[in-house]
Structure formats: C-alpha cells, structure tokens
Amino acid sequence: MHVFHFSAALVLVCATSFATASAAYDKSQHVLYKPSENRQMSDLNTWVEQETAISWSALRRNINPPGTIRGFVAASPSTADPDYFYSWTRDAALVMRVVVEEYARHQDPALLNLLQDYVAQEVYHQATPTACHCLGEPKFNKDGSGYNQPWGRPQNDGPAARALTFIQLAHVHPDPDYVQKVLKPGIIRDLDYLKDVWSEPCFDLWEEMCGVHFYTLKSIYSAFEHSQALFDTDVFHGTMQAIQERLATFWSDERLYLEVTQNPCNDYDDTKKPSRLDTATLLAALHAPAKDAFGVTSDAILATASAIVNRFETLYPLNAQRGDLGVAVGRYPEDTYDGYRGDGEGNPWFLTTAAVAEVYYRAIATWMSARQPIVINPTNLAFFERFMTPTPATTTTSVYQWGTARFDKLMHAMAHEADQFLATIQFHQRANGSLSEQFNRHTGFEMGARDLTWSYAAFISSANARQQAFAYL
C-alpha cells in the first residue's frame, strides 16, 4: 500500500485519474471548505451512531469479498487507481481485532465465523512461499498467494499485529480445543520469528522507510507481553527488557517528542523524514497496549500528540478555515503520497485523524477510572496547554486532583476537542458515509483508495473509545 521502495530504488504507486471519486476536482483551484456554507452538521452523537453502523457494514463487505480465498481481508475494493485489492498482514490484523472486540461483547456466531476464516487464511499465509522468505511478508493476493513483485519488505509489525489479534481471540474463543490446536501454534510461529528479528531494520507501517521503528518495536513488545498470560510463561522476558530499553531511546530531549525511526537503511531513508514526527507513534500506543512507558497517558505520547496536532494545524491549508472542526491530521509532515502517486502532496487521513481522537478518549477513560491526580510537568505541558484556562505561560507544574471541578473541567475540555476531530471526519466524508484513505489538504474532498477498511476500523475503534470515555463524563 502507498509509496514503497525496494533496496535503493524508489518505486511509485501511481495513478492519473480520480475515477473513484464522487466528483473530480481541479487542484489548481484549491477552494477551501467553509463548514457553514457546505454542509449541515447533524448532532454528533446521532452521527457517531449512524457512522458506526455504516462502518460495520462497509468493513464486513471487505471481508471475504467475491472471488477471494476465505478469510481474505481486502484493504479496499479498489482494483485500480490505486489497486489496494490485497490482504495486508498488518491491516487485516488491525481490522479483525475490532471484530474480535465486537464478538467479545455480543458472541455473534457470524462474527466468529469471519474470525475463523481470517485465522485459516493467516495460518495459510504463514506457510506460503513469499519473496522475503519470512513471516514479515507484507501482503497477499486474493487467491492467498504471496505478492512477489518488488515491495518494501520485510514489515515485521505484521506478524506482531497478527499475534496480538490471535491472542485476543484466544481469550474469548468458546472452543478450548481450537485455541490449543489452531491459535496457539500460529501465535508461537510469529513470536519465535519476532524474537530473532526484533532488532533488525525493516520497513515501517507506511511501507516507505527502512530502519528500526518505534511502532514495530512497540508492537513486538506488546505481542510478547500479552503472550505471557496465554502461555503462562516469561520466556521472552529478556527480549522484552531489551526492547523496552531501545524504545526509551526514541524520545528526543531536543525536539520534545518521540521520533519514529532510527538507523535508516540508506541515504534516501535518512532524508525522507527529517522531522521524524509521525502519527505512527500514536498508533503504536493504540495498537500495541502494554505495561510499558508509552501508553496513552504517558508524558511522551501526550507530548508527541501535541507536536503532531500543532504541526498539521499549520501545515494543511484546510485547517486554516476549519471553524469548529478539529485539526485534520495526516501521517507525517513531509508526506508526498497523495493517494495515487508518490511525488504529490500528502493529505490528511481519516484513520490518523480518528486515531488522535481515540488517544484523547482513551486517556480520559484511563484517568477517570484510575481516580488518580494528573500532574502537569515540563514534558506534558504542551499538551495540557490546549485545555488549561488561563494558559500557564510560566507554570510548569500543576496538579489536577480527581473528583474536583477543576479535574472534571479538564476532562470535558479534552472530550470536546476529541469530538472536534470526529466532526472533521463527519464533515469530509462522502454524503453516504463512506470513508476513503485520504481527503485533500486544500479542498477537503476524498482522495485515494475508496472504502478503506482500515479507515472504518479506526473509526469504530475511536467511537468505542468515545463511548467508554463518556461513561465517566
């Protein structure tokens, strides 16, 4: 998916038409959206409920689509301009994790069937010959065979994400025999592979940059940690400690945020993303929960979230006239993939905008349930300044005690801004509720692969987090 390169060569996934858009647009016009003039915003609560139903319907259409192997999770139904009709190991795992969570709540047999189809496909993929000859093969064809053309490989966050999804399913699956004979062997294959390769360079979740990545390491760490309870073992303890020590080195005291990648593989990788600022760090906190130092309430994640929102707020012309909407958030500031080609302008993505909202919601739920004070310090101050009145220009320490009006006001201010991010999605989606990959940084119109499955999964996850947060407010 997206822009990729193989060795030192940059290979571009290109398209020259906007065939799947609801309407073509002229890039030279760059007409900015004005919310008051373009769309009547419905009540957000009603919309979230409606869009959740739409997202579930679209997500399920992209699982087992006609003409594919059972368990195939299409990244998008788009087969041209761009062609995303493949099953990515990472994307499929993240999508099916949302399905696992829904099955855990309702025990719907239809969902269990989908999950077992997915597991069967992934177990098949683990034994499928691939171009990288490893479990880090990024994507597979609709017949289950490996994609053998040049690509950014390996991507070792894929088997980590798959292991986490299998582990989560193992805890809720009604058949212990299935867990023992099917899920556990698949999990062990991935964990054994990850133990050997965790420190090696690979491609990132955007499939563009080769190096050692925060997102990949945190995903691997989380997979090891969650395996401990399932297998009642601490066999990976030494590896986990080494990963945790490495993760700590991604914090930049100079930049005051988590840098996304270290040890780039070549000069291209070293110059592609000089800021090293990337929403992948926030996605790591969401996709790879663990008892480490980088959860959604950690100072490092909050500071990085602030840096990301502030940067995109000034980067995209769309954000200059957003009115009551939240900041439209993209992948990273230097992004040049516009959904069709790799030498254009990067845009806001639905899944990254939803992810920022989800970080806020999950932080609120965590603080409210813990009933512990929030301590403002020089590291997290930039984040909390968005919500504190008056802004503490010189104050670097402050304590918000749980149960006080001051604490509650802070939580409500965070929830309001989180809702604004969702309102941005509401405003820029198509009228029928469909979500593509991106929306144009100038005009706000959808771009890239239509009906991106990950966009729907990200929205559902954010909506679920919102429900949990608002249960406390």
ROLO-53341 format. One record per residue (C-alpha): residue number from 1; y, z, x. Coordinates in steps of 0.5 Angstrom, whole numbers. Layout:
! residues N
NUM Y Z X
...
//
This chain:
! residues 473
1 0 0 0
2 7 -1 2
3 9 -3 9
4 4 -3 15
5 3 -5 22
6 -4 -6 26
7 -3 -4 33
8 4 -6 36
9 4 -12 30
10 8 -11 24
11 5 -14 18
12 10 -14 12
13 7 -14 5
14 12 -19 2
15 14 -22 -5
16 19 -26 -7
17 19 -25 -14
18 20 -20 -19
19 15 -22 -24
20 13 -16 -27
21 20 -13 -28
22 22 -12 -35
23 28 -16 -33
24 31 -20 -27
25 37 -17 -23
26 42 -20 -19
27 42 -16 -12
28 49 -19 -11
29 52 -16 -17
30 50 -8 -15
31 52 -6 -22
32 52 2 -22
33 48 5 -28
34 53 9 -32
35 49 14 -37
36 54 15 -42
37 54 7 -43
38 47 5 -42
39 42 10 -46
40 42 15 -51
41 38 21 -48
42 34 25 -52
43 32 32 -52
44 29 33 -45
45 23 38 -48
46 21 33 -53
47 22 27 -48
48 17 31 -43
49 12 32 -48
50 12 25 -50
51 12 22 -43
52 7 27 -41
53 2 23 -47
54 5 16 -44
55 3 18 -37
56 -4 20 -39
57 -5 14 -43
58 -3 10 -37
59 -7 14 -32
60 -13 13 -36
61 -12 6 -36
62 -12 5 -29
63 -19 9 -28
64 -25 4 -29
65 -21 -2 -31
66 -25 -8 -33
67 -28 -12 -27
68 -29 -6 -22
69 -34 -1 -20
70 -35 5 -24
71 -30 10 -21
72 -25 5 -19
73 -18 8 -19
74 -13 3 -19
75 -7 4 -15
76 -3 0 -20
77 -6 -6 -25
78 -1 -11 -21
79 -5 -16 -17
80 1 -20 -14
81 8 -19 -12
82 6 -14 -10
83 -2 -13 -10
84 -4 -6 -11
85 -11 -7 -15
86 -14 -3 -10
87 -17 4 -10
88 -14 8 -4
89 -18 14 -2
90 -11 19 -2
91 -8 16 -8
92 -15 17 -12
93 -16 24 -10
94 -9 26 -12
95 -10 22 -19
96 -16 25 -20
97 -14 32 -18
98 -9 32 -24
99 -15 30 -28
100 -19 36 -25
101 -14 41 -27
102 -14 38 -34
103 -21 38 -35
104 -21 46 -33
105 -16 47 -39
106 -20 43 -44
107 -27 42 -42
108 -27 35 -45
109 -33 31 -44
110 -30 25 -43
111 -26 27 -37
112 -32 30 -34
113 -35 23 -34
114 -29 20 -31
115 -29 25 -25
116 -37 24 -24
117 -35 16 -24
118 -30 18 -19
119 -35 22 -15
120 -40 17 -15
121 -35 12 -12
122 -33 16 -7
123 -39 18 -4
124 -41 11 -4
125 -35 10 0
126 -37 15 5
127 -43 11 7
128 -39 4 6
129 -38 0 13
130 -31 -1 14
131 -26 -4 19
132 -25 3 22
133 -32 5 22
134 -30 12 20
135 -28 16 14
136 -21 15 15
137 -21 8 12
138 -15 8 7
139 -17 3 1
140 -23 -1 -2
141 -24 -7 -6
142 -25 -7 -13
143 -33 -8 -12
144 -33 -2 -8
145 -33 -6 -1
146 -28 -4 4
147 -22 -7 5
148 -23 -11 12
149 -16 -14 13
150 -11 -11 18
151 -8 -5 16
152 -5 2 18
153 -12 6 20
154 -15 11 20
155 -11 15 15
156 -14 22 16
157 -10 25 10
158 -15 21 5
159 -21 25 7
160 -18 31 7
161 -15 30 0
162 -22 28 -3
163 -25 34 0
164 -20 38 -4
165 -21 35 -10
166 -28 35 -10
167 -28 43 -8
168 -23 44 -14
169 -28 40 -18
170 -34 44 -16
171 -31 51 -18
172 -30 48 -25
173 -36 43 -26
174 -41 46 -31
175 -48 44 -27
176 -49 48 -21
177 -54 43 -19
178 -49 37 -19
179 -45 42 -15
180 -50 43 -10
181 -53 36 -9
182 -47 32 -10
183 -41 35 -9
184 -42 40 -3
185 -46 34 1
186 -39 30 0
187 -35 35 2
188 -39 37 8
189 -38 30 11
190 -31 30 10
191 -30 37 13
192 -34 35 19
193 -31 29 20
194 -24 32 20
195 -26 38 25
196 -27 32 30
197 -21 28 29
198 -15 33 26
199 -11 33 33
200 -12 25 34
201 -6 20 32
202 -7 17 25
203 -3 13 20
204 2 17 15
205 1 17 8
206 6 12 7
207 2 7 12
208 7 6 16
209 8 10 22
210 2 12 27
211 3 19 30
212 1 26 29
213 4 28 22
214 6 35 18
215 3 32 12
216 -4 30 15
217 -5 37 18
218 -3 41 12
219 -8 37 8
220 -13 38 13
221 -12 46 14
222 -12 46 6
223 -19 43 6
224 -22 48 11
225 -18 54 8
226 -21 52 1
227 -28 51 3
228 -29 58 5
229 -30 61 -2
230 -34 55 -4
231 -39 56 2
232 -38 63 4
233 -36 61 11
234 -31 62 16
235 -34 56 21
236 -27 53 21
237 -23 59 23
238 -22 57 30
239 -20 50 28
240 -15 53 22
241 -12 57 27
242 -10 51 32
243 -8 47 26
244 -3 53 24
245 0 53 31
246 1 46 31
247 4 46 24
248 9 51 26
249 12 46 32
250 14 41 27
251 20 46 25
252 27 44 28
253 32 49 30
254 37 44 32
255 36 40 25
256 34 46 21
257 28 42 17
258 21 40 18
259 20 34 22
260 15 30 19
261 12 26 25
262 10 28 32
263 7 24 38
264 9 17 35
265 4 12 38
266 9 7 41
267 16 5 41
268 16 2 34
269 14 8 31
270 18 12 35
271 25 8 33
272 23 7 26
273 25 14 23
274 29 17 28
275 31 23 23
276 24 25 22
277 27 27 15
278 21 25 10
279 19 28 3
280 12 28 5
281 14 35 8
282 15 37 1
283 9 33 -2
284 5 37 3
285 7 44 0
286 5 41 -7
287 -2 37 -5
288 -4 42 0
289 -3 49 -2
290 -6 54 3
291 -4 61 5
292 0 59 11
293 7 59 13
294 9 53 9
295 9 54 1
296 14 52 -4
297 18 59 -3
298 18 58 5
299 24 58 8
300 22 52 12
301 20 48 6
302 27 50 2
303 31 48 8
304 28 42 8
305 28 40 1
306 36 42 1
307 36 37 7
308 33 31 3
309 37 32 -3
310 43 32 1
311 42 26 5
312 39 22 -1
313 45 24 -5
314 50 21 -1
315 45 15 1
316 44 12 -5
317 50 9 -9
318 46 10 -15
319 47 18 -14
320 55 17 -14
321 56 16 -21
322 50 20 -24
323 54 24 -29
324 49 30 -31
325 43 27 -28
326 39 29 -22
327 39 26 -15
328 35 20 -14
329 30 21 -8
330 27 16 -4
331 21 17 2
332 26 18 8
333 33 15 9
334 31 10 14
335 26 6 9
336 26 -1 9
337 21 -2 4
338 24 -5 -3
339 17 -5 -7
340 16 -12 -5
341 18 -13 3
342 19 -9 9
343 26 -12 11
344 30 -10 5
345 33 -3 3
346 29 3 1
347 30 6 -6
348 29 12 -10
349 21 13 -12
350 19 16 -19
351 14 20 -15
352 18 23 -10
353 24 25 -15
354 18 28 -19
355 16 32 -13
356 23 35 -12
357 23 38 -19
358 16 40 -18
359 18 44 -12
360 23 48 -16
361 19 49 -22
362 13 52 -17
363 18 56 -13
364 21 59 -20
365 14 61 -22
366 12 64 -16
367 18 68 -15
368 17 70 -22
369 10 72 -22
370 11 76 -16
371 16 80 -18
372 19 81 -11
373 26 80 -9
374 29 74 -6
375 32 75 1
376 37 70 3
377 38 68 10
378 41 63 15
379 35 59 14
380 34 58 7
381 42 59 5
382 43 51 5
383 38 51 -1
384 41 57 -5
385 48 55 -4
386 47 50 -9
387 46 55 -14
388 50 61 -12
389 57 62 -15
390 61 63 -11
391 58 59 -5
392 57 64 0
393 61 61 6
394 60 66 11
395 55 70 8
396 48 69 11
397 44 75 8
398 44 77 1
399 38 80 -4
400 36 78 -11
401 32 83 -14
402 27 81 -19
403 29 84 -26
404 36 83 -25
405 41 79 -29
406 43 76 -22
407 36 74 -21
408 35 71 -27
409 41 67 -27
410 39 64 -20
411 32 62 -23
412 36 59 -29
413 40 55 -25
414 34 52 -21
415 31 50 -27
416 37 47 -29
417 37 43 -23
418 30 41 -23
419 31 39 -30
420 36 34 -28
421 31 31 -23
422 27 30 -29
423 32 27 -33
424 33 22 -28
425 26 19 -29
426 28 19 -36
427 34 15 -35
428 31 10 -30
429 24 9 -33
430 23 3 -38
431 24 4 -45
432 17 4 -47
433 16 10 -42
434 12 6 -36
435 13 8 -29
436 13 3 -23
437 13 5 -16
438 21 5 -15
439 28 4 -18
440 33 0 -15
441 38 4 -11
442 44 0 -14
443 42 -2 -21
444 37 3 -23
445 32 -2 -25
446 25 -1 -24
447 22 -5 -18
448 15 -5 -14
449 8 -4 -17
450 8 -3 -24
451 5 3 -28
452 4 6 -21
453 -2 11 -22
454 1 16 -17
455 8 16 -21
456 4 18 -27
457 0 23 -24
458 6 26 -20
459 10 26 -27
460 4 30 -30
461 4 35 -25
462 11 36 -25
463 11 37 -32
464 5 42 -32
465 9 46 -27
466 15 46 -31
467 11 49 -37
468 9 54 -32
469 16 56 -30
470 19 56 -37
471 14 61 -39
472 17 66 -35
473 24 64 -37
//
